Amino acid sequence: MKDNLVALHFKYDQARRRFVEWVQNEIAVVPDFHKRILFSDEAHFWLNGYVNKQNCRIWSEANPQVYVETPLHPEKLTVWYALWAGGILLQKR
């Protein structure tokens, strides 16, 4: 396991170094390149308090007929945002 973690760290360390070299080259060509970078992500907030912590649930090992009814698609609020040199963009769905 430790060997796998070392290999994984080495793989991502190489990717980070390649990315830094690429950014440095871009900045050499376009001095305000850093102002053109956009970081974005989205998050889902379920209105019933649900948090997706696992992909599978076993409700009962003793009685496989036991089930718990849950809504297929509970109400949720999705927020998409982006951060860049010009500010923050925000969209709610």
PyMOL commands that set and color helices and strands:
alter all, ss='L'
color gray80, all
select helices_A, chain A and resi 2-29+33-36
alter helices_A, ss='H'
color red, helices_A
select strands_A, chain A and resi 39-46+76-84+87-92
alter strands_A, ss='S'
color yellow, strands_A
deselect
rebuild
show_as cartoon
